Amino acid sequence: MKRFVVFQTENDVGIPGGCVCASPFGMSGRGGVLALAVFVCLILCGPAEAAARPDDIVGKWWSQRKDVQIEIYRQNEVYAGRIVWLKEPNYRMTDPRGMGGKPRIDRDNPDPAKRARPILGLTIMSDFRFAGDGHWEYGVIYDPLRGYSWRGTIRMVSPDALSVRGYLGIQLFGRTEMLTRAASPIRKVDKSGTPVRPES
């Protein structure tokens, strides 16, 4: 039986609503003038946000703290996400379990058979389905640092920002983390050609 836990990050981040326009002519003006004012208003304001397509979340995304990079990909009719970059891929030398300097593994997984899985490359998001209107729902998010899983939804705030919500039971009881789109996990190299990790 899976254990569910909520995010331990910042609260929800809202997005602006639509555009509200008022005609200076009021409702008493001629019909043609009022129609023209409405038409101009719609052109100038436009939609608050372009409609998202199912594959718009596909790509690489930074975690809120930029210490993890996740690649979201399509798997038949659902979407999943795996860890492709870690700021600290190895345990610190002061690791209390004696694994200092070794690559991080899924050692807190409730299933003993999975505790040797490397964190790098691990799928931590699964079963997300496009629900329309910039939302992906019915997903599961796994936290390898604690061995917990929770239900999740994704909302596209903009083409380069995702609001990922983990919740317990119902969405009212949960927290949200913002992901930002990343072009590449490695942005530059030094003079010797060695990759330089991006700043957090």
N, C-alpha and C positions, 0 to 999 in steps of 0.2 A: 504493500500500500504506500503510495507516494505521500510525502509530507509537503505541505504548502506553506509558504511564507511570503510576506509582502516585501516590496523594495525598501531598502533603508537609505534612500536618497532624498533629493529635494522634492517639494510638492509639485503639483501640476503647473504647467506653464500654459497660459491661455493664448489664444490667437485672436487678432482683430476680427470683428464680424464683417457684415457686408457694408455697402455704401449707402448712406441715406442722403437723398437730394431733395431740396425744396424749391419749387418754382416761385420766382418773385412776382409772378402774375396772379398767384392764388387760383382758386377754383372759379373765379368770376370772369377770367379772361376768355377770349374766343377759343373755340375748340382747336383750331389749327395752331394757334400760338402755344396752347398748353401741350399739345401733342409734340410740337417741335422742342419744347423745353424738356419734356420727358425723354425724347430721343437723344438730345445732346447730353443729358444727364447720364444715360446708359452708356454712351460712347466714352465719356470722360471717366466714369467710374469703373466700368468693366466689371467682370466677376471678381469676387474677393479672392478667389484662388482657382486655378485651372483644375479641371476634373482629373483626378489621378487614375492611371491605368494599372492593371494588376501587376505588371512587371516593373513599375516605377521604383519599388523598394530594392530591386536587385542591384547589388554592388557592395562596396566596402564602406563601413561606417565606424566612426570613432565613438567610444563610450563617452559618457559625460565628463569623466576626468582625463580622457585621452590616454589611459594606461592600457587599454585593450582595443584591438581593432577586430570587428566582426564582419564576415562576408555573408550577406544574405543572398540566397540562390533559390531557384525554382526546382521543385521536385514533383514532377507530374502536375497535379492541380493544387498543390500546397507549397508553402514557402518555409524555408529553414535557414538557420544561421549558425556559422561555425567560427571559432576563434582562429584568426590567421596571424595575429601579432600580439605580443605581450611586452610591456615595458620591463617587466621582471620575469623572464622565462624560467629562471632557476630559483630555487628556494634560497633565502638568505642564509649566510653562514651560521647565524644564531638560531636556526630553525630548531624548535624544542623537540622535534621528533627525529633529530639526527640525520636529516636529509639535506643539510646545507650544501649548496653548490650543485645539487642535482636538479634535473628538469622537473618542473611541476607536473604532478599527476592527479588523477581524480580520486585521491585517497579517502575522501569523506563520503563517497557514494554509498547509499544504503545497501547496494548490491555488492557483496565482497568480490564477485567475479569481474566487476568493472573498475576496481580501485587502482589498477595499474595502467589505466588509459592515460596517455599524455594529454595535458590541457591544451597544448598547441595543436590545433586541428580538431578539437572536440566540438561536436554539435551541441549548442546550448539553447537553440530556438528551433521549434518544430511544429508542424501541423497548422500553420497560419493559413487562413483562407481569405481570399479577397471578398469583402462584403459590400463593395461599392462605396461611393462617396468618400474615397480616400481612407478607408478603414480595412484592416486585416484582423480577423477575429478567430476565436476558438483555438488559439495556440497554447503551447506550453513552453515555459522558460525555465532552464535549469541553472542553478548557481553552484558551480563546482567548488567554490571556496567553503561552502557550508553543507553541500550535499542535499540541498533543498530544491524542489520544483514548485512552480505555481502557474496558475492560468494567466494568459496574457492577451493583450490586444495591441495593435499598432495603428497610429494615426499619422498620416503625412501632413505635417505642418506647412512645409514648403518643399520644393524639389530637393533641397539639401538638408532637411531636418525631419527627424522622426520622433514622435512622442510614443514611447514604449511603456505600457502600463502593466504592472503585475498586481494581481489581486487575490484575495482570499474569499472564495465563495461567490461574492458579488462585487462588481467593480467599485462600489461605494467604499469598500474597505481595501485600499491599495495605495500604492505610490507610483510615481512616474519618473522615468529617466529619459533625457533627451539625447538622441544620437545625431551626429552630424556627418555628412557624406565626406569620404576621404578618397582622393585620387589614387593614392598609393601608400603602403605602409612605410616605404623608404623614400624620403624626399630629396636627399642629396648624399654625396660621398665626399670623403676628405681627399687630400692631395695624393694619397697612396691608392685611392680607389676603394677604400673600406667604407661600407655603408654607415651612415650616421643616423642614429635613431632620432625621430622628431621630438621636440621639446614637449613636455607635458603641460 
